[in-house]
Amino acid sequence: MEELQMGASEGRYTVRQPEQARNKRLEETQETRGKGNRERPWEQKRWQPRPRDVDTMEPEGHGLAKMTGCRLWTATSKALFVEFLATGLYVFFGVGSTLHWPLALPTVLQITITFNLATAMAVQITWKTSGAHINPAVTLAFLVGSQISLPRAVAYVAAQLTGATVGAAVLYGVTPGDIRETLGINMVWSNVSTGQAVTVELVLTLQLVLCVFASTDSRQASGSPATMIGISVALGHLIGIYFTGCSMNPARSFGPALIVGKFTLHWIFWVGPLTGAVLASLIYNFILFPDTKTLAQRLAILTGTEETKKLVALEPQKESQSSSEDSIPKSVCQVI
């Protein structure tokens, strides 16, 4: 015993009494139990994020918002591009059929069939991506019916007008100078008054927009609306050509008029179609087939927040599954 005490005093080794060791272990056990589910120091060190992993461990709300914004931007960009492309092709082929070639002057039937086919082509291209508008009047009708947000509607109209201008410019560039003339712009015939012209454009666009709603409404139809909308455009041309050249589409009138620089009575081809589109939207969405949207839902759609909510709801379940899998090791370690 004396040897042990001498060795301890010299620093060679220490000796603890068995009772003191037991008391110390008991105190450590009580401290551990008092911590409950808190992690032990070595576990905290083990699961502490490394500097390069900080970006991947952002708050859940921030990551979801970032992903939703990316998806929204991608979908909107595709929709705008397809509206631009389809409207340009529609103007190129449709207006091209009205050019006066010396060997074969265009007939009403030829122009009607060409616009019919051009419409069917454009609708088929844009149906799944943007909703097959291709027409500022149709976009306004969807806005009034609470089926599109105001920012998206403005962007659609800008894309349509730009596409129509580009399509008319390409047609102007590839057409010989003696054939271009007025490039098929819409004009009111001399024996038709402005009031008659506005009324005709209103009625023609009214039936077109009603057909668009009925053909694209999932409650009424499930197939492609290209054929029926094309027939509606053909119907309008069969009578409208004798009054105004049949516009029914402000973008179709704006593109060629801008290229040749002639805007005589151009306001008719905005007032008539837009008024007819608003009336058609009110008739279809509030009288014929009213929906059950509340005022709050309509305001959410108008501002674009409803579209964001839908994207959040459609987030793939893989993210939640992966996050739950990542949390398993930590929870298991806490239990242990």
Contacts in CASP RR format, 6 or more apart in sequence:
PFRMAT RR
TARGET T0000
AUTHOR 0000-0000-0000
METHOD contacts of the structure
MODEL  1
MEELQMGASEGRYTVRQPEQARNKRLEETQETRGKGNRERPWEQKRWQPR
PRDVDTMEPEGHGLAKMTGCRLWTATSKALFVEFLATGLYVFFGVGSTLH
WPLALPTVLQITITFNLATAMAVQITWKTSGAHINPAVTLAFLVGSQISL
PRAVAYVAAQLTGATVGAAVLYGVTPGDIRETLGINMVWSNVSTGQAVTV
ELVLTLQLVLCVFASTDSRQASGSPATMIGISVALGHLIGIYFTGCSMNP
ARSFGPALIVGKFTLHWIFWVGPLTGAVLASLIYNFILFPDTKTLAQRLA
ILTGTEETKKLVALEPQKESQSSSEDSIPKSVCQVI
4 15 0 8 1.000
5 15 0 8 1.000
7 13 0 8 1.000
8 14 0 8 1.000
8 15 0 8 1.000
32 40 0 8 1.000
37 334 0 8 1.000
39 47 0 8 1.000
39 333 0 8 1.000
39 334 0 8 1.000
43 333 0 8 1.000
43 334 0 8 1.000
46 333 0 8 1.000
47 330 0 8 1.000
47 333 0 8 1.000
49 57 0 8 1.000
60 323 0 8 1.000
64 312 0 8 1.000
64 315 0 8 1.000
67 315 0 8 1.000
68 308 0 8 1.000
68 311 0 8 1.000
68 312 0 8 1.000
68 315 0 8 1.000
69 308 0 8 1.000
69 311 0 8 1.000
71 311 0 8 1.000
72 307 0 8 1.000
72 308 0 8 1.000
72 311 0 8 1.000
75 311 0 8 1.000
76 152 0 8 1.000
76 155 0 8 1.000
78 129 0 8 1.000
78 130 0 8 1.000
79 129 0 8 1.000
79 130 0 8 1.000
79 131 0 8 1.000
79 152 0 8 1.000
79 156 0 8 1.000
80 130 0 8 1.000
80 155 0 8 1.000
80 156 0 8 1.000
80 159 0 8 1.000
81 159 0 8 1.000
82 125 0 8 1.000
82 126 0 8 1.000
82 129 0 8 1.000
82 130 0 8 1.000
83 126 0 8 1.000
83 130 0 8 1.000
83 133 0 8 1.000
83 134 0 8 1.000
83 156 0 8 1.000
83 159 0 8 1.000
83 160 0 8 1.000
83 163 0 8 1.000
84 159 0 8 1.000
84 160 0 8 1.000
84 162 0 8 1.000
84 163 0 8 1.000
84 166 0 8 1.000
85 125 0 8 1.000
85 163 0 8 1.000
86 121 0 8 1.000
86 122 0 8 1.000
86 123 0 8 1.000
86 125 0 8 1.000
86 126 0 8 1.000
86 134 0 8 1.000
87 122 0 8 1.000
87 134 0 8 1.000
87 135 0 8 1.000
87 159 0 8 1.000
87 160 0 8 1.000
87 163 0 8 1.000
87 164 0 8 1.000
87 251 0 8 1.000
88 163 0 8 1.000
88 164 0 8 1.000
88 166 0 8 1.000
88 167 0 8 1.000
89 118 0 8 1.000
89 121 0 8 1.000
89 122 0 8 1.000
89 125 0 8 1.000
89 167 0 8 1.000
90 118 0 8 1.000
90 119 0 8 1.000
90 121 0 8 1.000
90 122 0 8 1.000
90 134 0 8 1.000
90 164 0 8 1.000
90 252 0 8 1.000
91 163 0 8 1.000
91 164 0 8 1.000
91 167 0 8 1.000
91 168 0 8 1.000
91 171 0 8 1.000
91 251 0 8 1.000
91 252 0 8 1.000
91 255 0 8 1.000
91 256 0 8 1.000
92 167 0 8 1.000
92 168 0 8 1.000
92 170 0 8 1.000
92 171 0 8 1.000
93 114 0 8 1.000
93 117 0 8 1.000
93 118 0 8 1.000
93 121 0 8 1.000
94 111 0 8 1.000
94 114 0 8 1.000
94 115 0 8 1.000
94 118 0 8 1.000
94 252 0 8 1.000
95 168 0 8 1.000
95 171 0 8 1.000
95 183 0 8 1.000
95 184 0 8 1.000
95 252 0 8 1.000
95 256 0 8 1.000
96 114 0 8 1.000
96 171 0 8 1.000
96 175 0 8 1.000
96 184 0 8 1.000
97 106 0 8 1.000
97 110 0 8 1.000
97 111 0 8 1.000
97 114 0 8 1.000
97 115 0 8 1.000
98 106 0 8 1.000
98 111 0 8 1.000
98 184 0 8 1.000
99 106 0 8 1.000
99 175 0 8 1.000
99 179 0 8 1.000
99 180 0 8 1.000
99 181 0 8 1.000
99 183 0 8 1.000
99 184 0 8 1.000
100 106 0 8 1.000
100 179 0 8 1.000
100 181 0 8 1.000
101 179 0 8 1.000
108 237 0 8 1.000
108 238 0 8 1.000
108 241 0 8 1.000
108 242 0 8 1.000
111 237 0 8 1.000
111 241 0 8 1.000
112 234 0 8 1.000
112 237 0 8 1.000
112 238 0 8 1.000
112 241 0 8 1.000
113 234 0 8 1.000
115 230 0 8 1.000
115 233 0 8 1.000
115 234 0 8 1.000
115 237 0 8 1.000
115 246 0 8 1.000
116 230 0 8 1.000
116 231 0 8 1.000
116 233 0 8 1.000
116 234 0 8 1.000
116 237 0 8 1.000
117 230 0 8 1.000
119 134 0 8 1.000
119 226 0 8 1.000
119 229 0 8 1.000
119 230 0 8 1.000
119 233 0 8 1.000
119 234 0 8 1.000
120 226 0 8 1.000
120 227 0 8 1.000
120 229 0 8 1.000
120 230 0 8 1.000
121 226 0 8 1.000
122 132 0 8 1.000
122 134 0 8 1.000
123 132 0 8 1.000
123 134 0 8 1.000
123 224 0 8 1.000
123 225 0 8 1.000
123 226 0 8 1.000
123 229 0 8 1.000
123 230 0 8 1.000
124 224 0 8 1.000
124 226 0 8 1.000
126 132 0 8 1.000
126 133 0 8 1.000
126 134 0 8 1.000
127 216 0 8 1.000
127 224 0 8 1.000
127 225 0 8 1.000
127 226 0 8 1.000
130 156 0 8 1.000
131 216 0 8 1.000
132 138 0 8 1.000
132 212 0 8 1.000
132 216 0 8 1.000
132 225 0 8 1.000
132 226 0 8 1.000
132 229 0 8 1.000
133 139 0 8 1.000
133 142 0 8 1.000
133 156 0 8 1.000
133 160 0 8 1.000
134 160 0 8 1.000
134 249 0 8 1.000
134 251 0 8 1.000
135 160 0 8 1.000
135 248 0 8 1.000
135 249 0 8 1.000
135 250 0 8 1.000
135 251 0 8 1.000
135 252 0 8 1.000
135 273 0 8 1.000
136 156 0 8 1.000
136 157 0 8 1.000
136 160 0 8 1.000
136 161 0 8 1.000
136 249 0 8 1.000
136 250 0 8 1.000
136 251 0 8 1.000
136 273 0 8 1.000
136 274 0 8 1.000
137 205 0 8 1.000
137 208 0 8 1.000
137 209 0 8 1.000
137 248 0 8 1.000
137 249 0 8 1.000
137 250 0 8 1.000
137 273 0 8 1.000
137 274 0 8 1.000
137 276 0 8 1.000
137 277 0 8 1.000
138 208 0 8 1.000
138 209 0 8 1.000
138 212 0 8 1.000
138 277 0 8 1.000
139 148 0 8 1.000
139 153 0 8 1.000
139 156 0 8 1.000
139 157 0 8 1.000
139 160 0 8 1.000
140 153 0 8 1.000
140 274 0 8 1.000
140 277 0 8 1.000
140 278 0 8 1.000
140 281 0 8 1.000
141 209 0 8 1.000
141 212 0 8 1.000
141 213 0 8 1.000
141 277 0 8 1.000
141 278 0 8 1.000
141 280 0 8 1.000
141 281 0 8 1.000
142 148 0 8 1.000
142 153 0 8 1.000
142 281 0 8 1.000
143 150 0 8 1.000
143 153 0 8 1.000
143 302 0 8 1.000
144 277 0 8 1.000
144 278 0 8 1.000
144 281 0 8 1.000
144 282 0 8 1.000
144 285 0 8 1.000
145 281 0 8 1.000
145 285 0 8 1.000
146 285 0 8 1.000
146 291 0 8 1.000
146 293 0 8 1.000
146 297 0 8 1.000
146 298 0 8 1.000
146 301 0 8 1.000
146 302 0 8 1.000
147 301 0 8 1.000
148 156 0 8 1.000
148 301 0 8 1.000
149 301 0 8 1.000
149 302 0 8 1.000
149 303 0 8 1.000
149 304 0 8 1.000
149 306 0 8 1.000
149 307 0 8 1.000
150 302 0 8 1.000
150 303 0 8 1.000
150 304 0 8 1.000
151 304 0 8 1.000
152 304 0 8 1.000
152 307 0 8 1.000
157 251 0 8 1.000
160 251 0 8 1.000
161 250 0 8 1.000
161 251 0 8 1.000
161 254 0 8 1.000
161 255 0 8 1.000
163 251 0 8 1.000
164 251 0 8 1.000
164 252 0 8 1.000
164 254 0 8 1.000
164 255 0 8 1.000
165 254 0 8 1.000
165 255 0 8 1.000
165 258 0 8 1.000
165 259 0 8 1.000
167 255 0 8 1.000
168 183 0 8 1.000
168 255 0 8 1.000
168 256 0 8 1.000
168 258 0 8 1.000
168 259 0 8 1.000
169 259 0 8 1.000
171 183 0 8 1.000
171 256 0 8 1.000
172 180 0 8 1.000
172 183 0 8 1.000
172 259 0 8 1.000
172 260 0 8 1.000
175 183 0 8 1.000
180 260 0 8 1.000
182 256 0 8 1.000
182 260 0 8 1.000
182 262 0 8 1.000
183 256 0 8 1.000
183 259 0 8 1.000
183 260 0 8 1.000
184 256 0 8 1.000
185 253 0 8 1.000
185 256 0 8 1.000
185 257 0 8 1.000
185 260 0 8 1.000
185 262 0 8 1.000
186 244 0 8 1.000
186 245 0 8 1.000
186 246 0 8 1.000
186 247 0 8 1.000
186 252 0 8 1.000
186 253 0 8 1.000
186 257 0 8 1.000
186 269 0 8 1.000
187 244 0 8 1.000
187 245 0 8 1.000
187 264 0 8 1.000
187 265 0 8 1.000
188 194 0 8 1.000
188 197 0 8 1.000
188 243 0 8 1.000
188 244 0 8 1.000
188 265 0 8 1.000
188 268 0 8 1.000
189 242 0 8 1.000
189 243 0 8 1.000
189 244 0 8 1.000
192 200 0 8 1.000
192 243 0 8 1.000
192 244 0 8 1.000
194 265 0 8 1.000
194 268 0 8 1.000
196 243 0 8 1.000
197 243 0 8 1.000
197 244 0 8 1.000
197 265 0 8 1.000
197 268 0 8 1.000
198 268 0 8 1.000
198 271 0 8 1.000
198 272 0 8 1.000
198 275 0 8 1.000
199 272 0 8 1.000
200 239 0 8 1.000
200 240 0 8 1.000
200 243 0 8 1.000
200 244 0 8 1.000
201 244 0 8 1.000
201 247 0 8 1.000
201 248 0 8 1.000
201 268 0 8 1.000
201 269 0 8 1.000
201 271 0 8 1.000
201 272 0 8 1.000
201 273 0 8 1.000
201 276 0 8 1.000
202 272 0 8 1.000
202 273 0 8 1.000
202 275 0 8 1.000
202 276 0 8 1.000
202 279 0 8 1.000
203 276 0 8 1.000
204 236 0 8 1.000
204 239 0 8 1.000
204 240 0 8 1.000
204 246 0 8 1.000
204 248 0 8 1.000
204 273 0 8 1.000
205 248 0 8 1.000
205 272 0 8 1.000
205 273 0 8 1.000
205 274 0 8 1.000
205 275 0 8 1.000
205 276 0 8 1.000
205 277 0 8 1.000
205 280 0 8 1.000
206 276 0 8 1.000
206 277 0 8 1.000
206 279 0 8 1.000
206 280 0 8 1.000
207 232 0 8 1.000
207 235 0 8 1.000
207 236 0 8 1.000
207 280 0 8 1.000
208 229 0 8 1.000
208 232 0 8 1.000
208 233 0 8 1.000
208 236 0 8 1.000
208 248 0 8 1.000
208 280 0 8 1.000
209 276 0 8 1.000
209 277 0 8 1.000
209 280 0 8 1.000
209 281 0 8 1.000
209 284 0 8 1.000
210 280 0 8 1.000
210 283 0 8 1.000
210 284 0 8 1.000
211 228 0 8 1.000
211 229 0 8 1.000
211 231 0 8 1.000
211 232 0 8 1.000
212 225 0 8 1.000
212 229 0 8 1.000
212 232 0 8 1.000
213 280 0 8 1.000
213 281 0 8 1.000
213 284 0 8 1.000
213 285 0 8 1.000
213 289 0 8 1.000
214 220 0 8 1.000
214 221 0 8 1.000
214 228 0 8 1.000
214 284 0 8 1.000
215 221 0 8 1.000
215 225 0 8 1.000
215 228 0 8 1.000
215 229 0 8 1.000
216 225 0 8 1.000
217 289 0 8 1.000
219 289 0 8 1.000
220 289 0 8 1.000
221 228 0 8 1.000
233 248 0 8 1.000
236 246 0 8 1.000
236 248 0 8 1.000
237 245 0 8 1.000
237 246 0 8 1.000
239 246 0 8 1.000
240 246 0 8 1.000
244 268 0 8 1.000
244 269 0 8 1.000
247 253 0 8 1.000
247 269 0 8 1.000
247 273 0 8 1.000
248 273 0 8 1.000
249 273 0 8 1.000
250 269 0 8 1.000
250 270 0 8 1.000
250 273 0 8 1.000
250 274 0 8 1.000
253 266 0 8 1.000
253 269 0 8 1.000
253 270 0 8 1.000
254 266 0 8 1.000
254 269 0 8 1.000
257 263 0 8 1.000
257 266 0 8 1.000
285 291 0 8 1.000
293 301 0 8 1.000
297 306 0 8 1.000
300 306 0 8 1.000
300 309 0 8 1.000
301 307 0 8 1.000
END
